[in-house]
Amino acid sequence: MSAKSLAPAPRVASAAVVSAAQARRIAIAAQGFGSPVDRDDPAQPPTARAMLAMATRLGVIQIDSVNVLARAHYLPLFSRLGPYDTDRLDQASWRAPRRLFEYWGHEASLLPVETQPLLRWRMARARDEAWGGMRRVAAEQPELLAQVLTDVRERGPISASRLVAEESRPKRTGPWWDWSDAKRAIEFLFWSGQVTSARRRGFERLYDLPERVLPRAVMEAPTPSEADAQRELVRIAARAFGIATERDLRDYFRLPVAAARARVAELVESGELVATSVEGWRSAAYLWPGTRIPRRTHARALVAPFDPLVWERDRTRRLFDFAYRLEIYVPAPKRVHGYYVLPFLLGDRLVARVDLKADRATGALLVQAAWAEEQAPAQTAAELAAELALMARWLGLERVEVRDRGDLAPALRQLVG
């Protein structure tokens, strides 16, 4: 199923009760699925402009170290745009002219550089809000903090591993596994915005001063008040989600509870958010004024575990009646669906889930398990087979190989050969 243009859609009236199906279609469209692009056409790969526009639309792309399929930050753009050149995302994120930067957005994230001033309040709160080990080093070893900052200033870009190797007596105790105090110090400096990620070597950050990495216009931009910055972050979340509860909006950028509630209330008061209700939702919902409800959603995508469409599991259940759990940290005998399971979006439903692994040594995209949801339509296996073939091509793998596990596996195996 190639993505098609959406038919003209009605607007949501401010007093209307939104049905569950309407909420799904609003959320899917707001997240950039079902856009009028042909994801299956190899002759028309996504452009750098399209990639950056989608990253801006999402507002935040989560980073994670798991690489069983592909790095987490690569997958959301593939799900929405199809096979794109990941080097373009690397260029935008870690080479000049910088368009994205790394910081704590929704966990470790890539964000548009224009967002940096909106997060300075978080940087300023580092001594209160950074994780315990970092705060402890900042409070107890200010001389180490100053030395690490000097090292970055004089020798950056520099990796944490190099700093750790050169620390005279690294301490490797406590809840930070094998992190030394130098590692904690550099992470505190990163949280507080005194250093940033210049680039990555493999998956290891190389740190440098923000003024040597970020565009001058960003560094010279005025710092908004904390309330103004948080209101803008809620606006970004509201546009990206389409329809959301206060908790959804708060979670997008991990805002403080009381502050998020205040900012949402202020945006409702000013008319920038419309309070409504959604069929089956226990909490109030909020819409961007004039939000349109797509009559149909022509989406087909494998959705990664760290994708904003599904990263908040309660929202995933509310929108899709889909119970989703990432089982990476579950012992293998106790896993229900698999290690790295991606939901499969078809139309306006999550209709299946597949446990995927890129076996680069043999050139195969391994489907280690494939499960259909109860209401999955008859064409689910065929559509999933097409999406798996598209993903394999994007990852540079030669074939799709389906293992025996899961009720969808037999039909899927027949279709992929």
Helices and strands as residue ranges (DSSP letters): E 17-18, H 20-30, H 48-58, E 61-62, G 72-74, H 75-81, H 86-94, E 100-104, E 108-112, G 113-119, H 120-124, H 126-129, H 132-140, H 142-155, E 158-159, H 160-166, H 181-191, E 196-201, E 204-208, G 210-212, H 216-220, H 226-241, E 243-244, H 246-252, H 257-269, E 274-278, E 285-287, E 300-302, H 313-320, G 332-334, E 341-346, E 349-359, E 364-372, H 380-394, E 399-402, H 409-416
